[in-house]
Each structure stands twice: as structure tokens, then as C-alpha cells.
């Protein structure tokens, strides 16, 4: 029996990549799905895009691998070759990294080409014809990326030229309108797919402001990325930042992310927890204690605040301070 051709599909869990998968499966191509995620994905293993991608892959009978883009992705954000989108999203550089990883697997495991759900001109930064050509050139994948939803509007790929797939069965979708995709979702019985927007925190203006602060003050690492997802943030000096949790869950995360030199400032009952990071003078430390006290809910004019640093613990009674918003990130 003749071996089937094999392709890799970048399966985000969204509707477009799911449709692209179904279209290629109909052409008797064996598929493996790759699901990439970064520290900035809003979804996780319990809910969101990955759970949808995993459910879909199981439903159509294809294997799926999840791949984390961590430290190397952080380096891209600090200085993306092709710049940012509207906020701090380095979309073209992000896609290049994903395709490079997919190419490594393709060559190592004997796949012939890569499939994506990209739609021409759907995203203004990364899905223009110019951007698609840049991505292919930078990754060395010219002619080996098949985009079934827009294929008939794009140059013919190697799999089409060689007759591996039938170009006449590919589509001509362009732009941000999604009526065709919704029709195809009904046709293929694809349901409960996530919203196409909002999957990356770097597109969020408020989060991007915090991320810019990390880049400016040279503290971009995975732990600090987790911290800027939660709490109230105050830039006290170029070398010092205070984060105060807003609820019990955030307080627990702050305690879990504490590093050796960080100072924990909290209420006695852990109702309020803050973490002071960086080079801390006594004046900044005392200011931070009074700022944490501001969020302790009791009727006393002076609040009891515990300071923990390197296994040392101190209890102070302090008067809360009001602080103007210019310190808030």
C-alpha cells in the first residue's frame, strides 16, 4: 500500500485553522497538529484555545503536540526585527519563530509541507501578502506553506505544483468578514470554536504598558511576565517596583513567585499581599509599607503590616498613604 503524504498543521484551536485541517484531510493527507503557546496566551490547559484544539484533533483523529515558546520569544519581544502591531505584539516575528519550530519537526520527522489557517488580509500586521512572503523567506519555507482558505489568491505552492493536493478544492477567502468560515463551520459540524480576537495579551493596551515597563527597566523574564498579569503595579523608582494583589488568588500567586531578594509586605491575615522588587532604600521601603496599608480594610487609623525578607519578619503599625496615579502602571 502506498504511503500517504504527511503534513503539519498549525492548529490554534480557532475556526480558521480547524477549517484548514478539514480541507487538507479531505485530500487524503496524513496530518499532525502543532499547538504553539507563549507566556502571553490567555488560554490554558483547562479552558480556551488549547482545550478546543485538543478536542478537535481527537474528533478528526490526528495527533497533536503542544509547544511552548518561552525565553527565546521574550528576546523577540524586546527587539522584534519587523516591529510591533498596534500595541506590543510582534506578530510577524512571532509567526517566523513558530514556522521555524514547525520546520525543524517537519524535517526531523519526515513531513512534506506545513498547513495554516491564515487568511489573506485578515490581520493587518501578519497576513498581508507582503508579510506572508517575508515569513516564508525568513524561515526558508518558500512554497511549502499551504493556506487552504486563501490558496487561490496566493502563488501556487510546491504541494499544488506536484499534484500532492488539488488546488481546485482550495478556497479564495480574503479580509476580515467571516461569513464563508461560518458557513463552512456549519457544513463540517465544527462548533464551540473560540472568538478570533483577544488570544494574546500583547494586543492589550494595559498589559502592553506593563510589558514596556519591564523592557525599559531590564527585568524581562518568565517570573516577571507572570507577575504583570496580576495585581496593582507601582513603579517607585527606576530600580524598584511594588505589586499588590487584588484578591486571595493573586495574593497566593505573588507569594509563589517571590524570589530570594524580594520583600513581602502583607496584612496579618494575608488579606492584602504586596511584593517589593529591586534595589530598595529605607525611604522606598517605608513608603511601600504605607502604600500596602492603604488596601487593608479595617477601621483603625493605623494598620498592622508584616514585612518579610530573607526569613526575617517584622510587625509595624503604620498610617496608610494616599498615592497619585502617576506611580501606577
Steps between C-alpha positions, in 0.01 A plus 500: 500500500636844402597722793287811545661843484543662838453864595522708816212734582536794738181448700417787735155368585335786313253455217737583213768244589231238566349559156843484335557164668169358375566619144843334487377180666247469216794478258628177658791668677622368836517785752663573833395816686732738683350731760736781598460704816694783662507668843247744354223259403174561681400133477638205696466123522167519681319743274551706188667434166708196594211304644303573182798403280549176693130413481493574126814296432354203685172536312668492158754238606831682474782520757580836659816635663506808722812714478595778742683806368669646808831677546576527129162663447575755773817601313291564189262729687784715628622570146283360219658521155167584338364723775178498697134511412264752657629423848798280594415205278794393276270302271731441204796401718268276704382317189858462378598331827202263482575402141869444579399260777252328271765471229739326743233240577404470132856418397573276798182291479454474124212736430472660157340840558324725752135608510354805675161666531634844403265714295638763264454854644311377808767637733660829397845423641571136421259387227561742216658357186823684583507357854429145380791523256732635773409211730567240230833656405621536862415137579625347175152361434428664164234294326457262793230682696147419381223739603183319387258783583673751271706273272337607174598862570862408570789365289483128428689297759728199447237250626257642241755499217594138575139389516515403867189710557231620261505879472145504361373378838664788688331833571524873424412667831637848563459765769335515839144405411433144614172397338671230293675356805172490694331321211782245483487452878135395466584279202779317685319497835768705676354655814610686816804657337650798686471863397767593240617808693661553839712186529828683567558731796749704296208645301353642822595868562508471882711186498730648236562799727627266773705306249663819372592581860675163533692555179598856593634399840668178389306238694344281230482139616230236535429569868458871443271427205275302735503787750390765250190291428370565851467765769547875527843613378695805618831616352660671801848560357684384186632215716197418717148375441215407733222257409193464725249219458133578450353176633589170667600328176736782401648507850582130474661551160713785635627282785573214258700728269714658772875492440772497763565875516136610474323653798149385589275763661166370622214521747495257793223289346643504144198700381746737332838386364759711323841419355778758483759428232832656413748727676316628809600797718355542847287793380357299211440204729307710753301668223408153366389380843266798532371442148417135573328616821267713286333181375451336842132517584446580867379804692829584674693812404824299527528161334700197607739402220744207491826526305681179400847493348752212497318313780485815714160624610402837646163638614432874467208728570488756219268767368385434143611738227300629207691483175433673171446292189824606332678215682248244377594288202 
